Amino acid sequence: MTWPRTPPIRASQDCWARWFPVCAGISLEYYFSFIDNEGYGCGTKLPHNVTGLVGVMNGYESDLRTGLSQQMVEIHEPVRNLFVIESTPDRILKTIRSNALNWEFLEKRWIRVAAMSPATGAMQIYRDGVWEPVSGDDEILGSAASSTEWYEGHREHLGMARIQMGVQA
Amino acid sequence: MTLEQLLLLIVAAPGFSFLLLGTAWLLGIPLRERITASFTKFVFLLTTVASAVLGRQMFSSGIAEVSLNGGPWFQAGAYSFQLDLVADELSLPLMGLTALLVGIVGTFSVHYMHRESGFQRFFLLLHLFAFGSMLIFSAASFDLLIGGWELVGISSTLLIAFFQARREPVVSSMHVFSVYRIGDVGLLLGVFALHYMIGTAESREIFHGIWPLQNTNLTVTGATVTALLFLFAAAAKSSQVPFFGWLPRAMEGPTPSSAIFYGSISIHAGAYLLLRIEPILIASPIASAAVIGVGLLSTLLGTLAHRVAADAKTAIAYAAMTQVGIIFVEIGLGFPRLALAHILGHAVVRTLQFLRAPSMLHDYHRVHAAAGGHLGVTGAFYNHVLPESVRTWAYRFALDRGFYDAFVQRMAANPVMALSLWLGSFEPGTEIPQTMYPRVTSADALKETKA
């Protein structure tokens, strides 16, 4: 797919300045709530008590609980955000660099960025200041006949799988 | 099935379920959530239907009382304790209500408690509580009633401390347990007084006739003493003056248990006790006045504390206390049927309110959207009827929940602590905990984290 007109750098900049913090923030919220659910998250939802119509506390008296509950983090695996942008690596870097906040998100590795060539569809991922091509064969992809077959009997986080109808894993 | 067998089924089914689940747990048989859930739903559907059938049969054939003689429990000399159960106009509606509400709360909890580590423990205690409540409501003697009273007390305390890993629930649970134990003294002494004066604590020996039109042959003094002792126990169980401060502490448990204990059944157990001794209350003007006084004070305190409470569950708890206060007043004034209807209605509404408490923000948004703006503030009339100086004081009074904590600390905890330390000094080398009544503050928690 090709864009009818390449959007100006300024427009991309503005969009990304919103997407990066929001997505990275959600990601971080899951990450910290997951690694220490009682400390950074708000623990189990069961004793929660709505306070002052602004937040929750545990039972009769406690500090306000922040972060995500056990019931939320146990069904989502915290992962670092990966933005796949359909553009050339040079243009992406130029756009990100022109906004200090966006650049910080990428440079400090709060997010990851991959470039997808508009012409060929080839992928390159930005790692430590270098664009590395991604061939797609780095990780072996599991496969299953259906989603249910892939997750049935598991409680832990699972890797990616290709759903192929009619094919047994 | 005879009516007596139905009555036995209603009372025994939750007790049997408790034994079954408890045995499975003790033997280490892992039960799947689904099995416990279906079993609980089945048991309470059965008891609800049985209560309805029993009520229908009694009503259509004009039977005022179904009693079941379970034979002597144990004997001491010439005296024998009878294991008798009774279902009449007072006890059957409450047994039906218990079966229905425990069933609803149990069904709600199947999803609410899903994947919680204490899932089985919660349902085990729910069955024990239901059995205790059924015993309280169906006991034909006050001796047996004590049994149910204690089962409700212990299951209630254990559910407050449901989250055993955290410190606050355990501290709160101990607080509630102590208040219950102090209240139990009143019930025990009341039963002793009945044994002393009449020689028995069986309802049919004390009361003559059919509830609520009964009379008693106790003397005025005897009636006053007994009724005041029972009022003491009832006030502790129903969170009335002077024992009201434990109620918000009981909110540490999971929300469904708060609903069934402090919204519907347990909090009304005290009112039930007073309704049961209605003839004794009528015989004693002093005791009736005391019941009205306790009810009025609790209503006033409850409505003030409820209005300033910042969190959902405390607010609902004090609102429940307000209504129970009004029920006490109705009992004291001699309107037992009105009080019974009030209990039934209040229990149902309050259970719903408690179960909705976690969704309070959502509910407010919906109501405000539907009403096209914020709802009017209630209680604005206080601004007109109270002068400025009183208003400030009343606000502080309400915010501090009637200064209950300070009162307990000074009048009860400190003297007991001093006495314990003094007694401890006779035994050198014993380590004495310095805080018998600990309150965890964020500063303490911070210190613990750093250490």
Interface residues (C-beta under 8 A of the other chain):
Chain A: T44 K45 L46 P47 H48 N49 V50 T51 G52 L53 M57 N58 G59 Y60 E61 S62 D63 Q71 E74
Chain B: Y112 M113 R115 E116 F162 F163 R166 E168 P169 S172 P248 R249 A250 M251 E252 G253 P254 T255 A310 D311 A312 K313 T314 A357 P358 M360 L361 Y364 S442
